């Protein structure tokens, strides 16, 4: 698993410059499909602008996508993004609990468990 994350970190960032920070997320558990969960220190920022509903910014890539919620301040936010090789799903509960899942070809999935601090 650590090997896969190391490869992902070698991919250059796309350099998207968003206008507003929506949330900052920190994940402490990494669950690779078919294996036991392990401790991790994976972080991402969520940016948004008038042109793009959101961008998940990680060390390895920036993923553009859409936000789904019911419009209420205490609603769960679900962010769905797509790249050429994976589908990315981030769910943020009103209290900050967060799950980030990456579904890759194979099929293969990695789930991260942690928290997001919603800024905006």
C-alpha positions in Angstrom: 0.0 0.0 0.0 2.7 2.4 0.9 4.2 1.7 -2.6 1.0 2.8 -4.3 0.9 6.1 -2.3 4.5 6.7 -3.1 3.8 6.4 -6.8 0.8 8.8 -6.5 3.0 11.4 -4.8 5.4 11.4 -7.8 2.6 12.7 -10.1 3.0 16.4 -10.7 0.4 18.8 -9.3 -1.9 20.5 -11.9 -1.5 23.9 -10.2 -5.1 25.0 -10.0 -5.5 28.3 -8.2 -9.0 28.4 -6.6 -10.6 31.5 -5.2 -12.0 30.3 -1.9 -11.1 27.7 0.6 -14.1 25.5 1.4 -12.5 23.0 3.8 -9.2 21.5 5.0 -9.2 17.8 5.6 -6.8 15.5 7.5 -7.1 11.7 7.4 -5.6 9.4 10.0 -6.7 5.9 8.7 -6.1 4.4 5.3 -8.0 1.3 4.3 -6.8 -0.5 1.2 -9.3 -2.9 -0.3 -8.9 -6.4 1.1 -6.3 -5.3 3.8 -6.5 -4.0 7.3 -6.6 -0.3 7.9 -3.3 1.5 8.8 -2.4 4.8 10.3 -1.7 7.6 7.8 -1.2 11.4 7.6 -2.9 12.3 4.4 -4.2 15.8 4.0 -6.2 17.7 1.3 -7.7 21.1 0.7 -11.0 21.8 -0.9 -11.2 25.0 -3.0 -14.2 26.4 -4.9 -14.9 29.3 -7.3 -17.7 30.6 -9.5 -16.3 28.7 -12.5 -15.8 25.3 -10.8 -18.0 23.8 -8.1 -14.9 22.5 -6.2 -11.3 21.2 -6.6 -9.8 18.6 -4.2 -6.2 19.5 -3.9 -3.9 16.7 -2.8 -0.1 16.4 -3.0 -0.3 14.3 -6.1 -3.2 15.9 -8.1 -6.1 18.3 -8.2 -9.5 16.8 -8.9 -12.4 18.9 -10.2 -15.9 17.9 -9.5 -19.4 18.6 -8.2 -20.9 19.1 -4.8 -24.2 17.4 -3.7 -26.0 18.5 -0.5 -29.5 19.6 0.5 -28.5 23.3 0.8 -28.9 23.4 4.6 -26.0 24.6 6.8 -26.1 21.3 8.7 -26.3 19.1 5.7 -23.8 16.4 4.8 -21.7 17.5 1.8 -20.8 14.9 -0.8 -18.1 15.8 -3.4 -17.7 13.7 -6.5 -14.8 14.0 -8.9 -13.5 12.0 -11.9 -10.0 11.7 -13.3 -8.8 9.5 -16.2 -8.0 6.6 -13.9 -10.3 7.0 -10.8 -13.5 8.2 -9.3 -13.1 10.3 -6.1 -15.8 10.6 -3.4 -15.5 12.8 -0.3 -18.3 12.9 2.3 -18.2 15.5 5.1 -20.7 15.2 8.0 -21.9 18.4 9.7 -19.6 17.7 12.7 -16.6 17.3 10.5 -16.3 13.5 10.2 -15.1 12.7 6.7 -14.6 9.7 4.4 -12.6 9.9 1.2 -12.8 7.0 -1.2 -10.8 6.5 -4.4 -12.2 3.9 -6.8 -9.7 2.8 -9.4 -9.6 0.6 -12.4 -9.0 -3.0 -11.5 -11.4 -2.7 -9.6 -9.6 -1.4 -6.5 -10.6 1.1 -3.8 -8.8 3.0 -1.0 -10.8 4.6 1.8 -9.5 7.3 4.1 -11.1 8.2 7.4 -10.6 11.5 9.2 -12.0 15.0 9.6 -12.6 18.1 7.6 -12.8 21.6 8.9 -15.3 23.5 6.8 -14.0 27.1 6.3 -16.5 28.6 3.9 
